Amino acid sequence: MHGWGRLVGFVVAKRGEIAVFAAYLCMVSTFLVAYVHPSRSALVAVNTFKEANLELLLILVSLPAAARFIVRSLGGSDS
């Protein structure tokens, strides 16, 4: 039970970072599924202003910074 208590304490202490990570992961995965799906049917909503290519580029460019933030926030080293 002691291990679970430490895990719960860690999750409670890092809940903000975990929420940011989860939101980023959901956004990236949803956009990529919509962008790469062969039917491209989801792009009707995503690409209303023909900005999907730019959004994909910005998401891919932001991945290294997001990974560094997540690793640093969750207590790892990002050498």
C-alpha positions in Angstrom: 0.0 0.0 0.0 3.0 2.3 0.6 3.8 2.3 -3.1 0.2 3.4 -4.0 0.4 6.2 -1.5 3.5 7.6 -3.1 2.0 7.2 -6.6 -1.1 9.1 -5.5 1.0 11.8 -3.9 3.0 12.2 -7.1 -0.1 12.4 -9.2 -1.7 15.0 -6.8 1.5 17.0 -6.8 1.9 17.0 -10.5 -1.8 17.2 -11.5 -1.3 20.4 -13.5 1.6 19.1 -15.5 -0.3 15.9 -16.1 -3.4 17.8 -17.3 -1.2 19.9 -19.7 0.4 16.7 -21.0 -3.0 15.0 -21.4 -4.5 18.0 -23.2 -1.5 18.3 -25.5 -1.6 14.5 -26.3 -5.3 14.6 -27.0 -4.9 17.6 -29.3 -2.0 16.2 -31.2 -3.5 12.7 -31.6 -6.9 14.1 -32.6 -5.4 16.5 -35.2 -3.0 13.8 -36.6 -5.8 11.3 -36.9 -8.0 13.9 -38.7 -5.1 15.0 -40.9 -3.7 11.6 -42.0 -7.0 9.7 -42.2 -7.4 8.6 -45.9 -10.9 9.9 -46.1 -9.9 13.3 -44.7 -13.6 13.6 -43.6 -12.6 15.1 -40.3 -10.8 18.0 -42.0 -14.1 19.6 -42.8 -14.2 20.9 -39.3 -10.4 21.3 -38.7 -9.6 23.0 -42.0 -12.4 25.5 -42.2 -10.0 28.4 -43.0 -7.4 26.2 -44.9 -5.1 26.4 -41.9 -4.5 22.6 -41.4 -1.1 22.5 -43.0 0.1 25.4 -40.8 -1.4 23.8 -37.7 0.3 20.5 -38.4 3.7 22.3 -38.9 3.3 24.1 -35.6 2.3 21.0 -33.7 5.4 19.1 -35.1 7.7 22.0 -34.4 6.4 22.2 -30.8 6.9 18.5 -30.0 10.5 18.8 -28.8 9.6 21.7 -26.5 6.6 19.9 -25.2 8.6 16.8 -24.5 11.3 18.8 -22.6 8.5 20.5 -20.6 6.9 17.2 -19.7 10.1 15.4 -18.8 11.3 18.4 -16.7 7.9 18.8 -15.0 7.6 15.1 -14.1 11.0 15.0 -12.5 13.2 13.4 -15.2 16.4 14.8 -16.8 16.2 16.1 -20.3 19.9 16.0 -21.3 
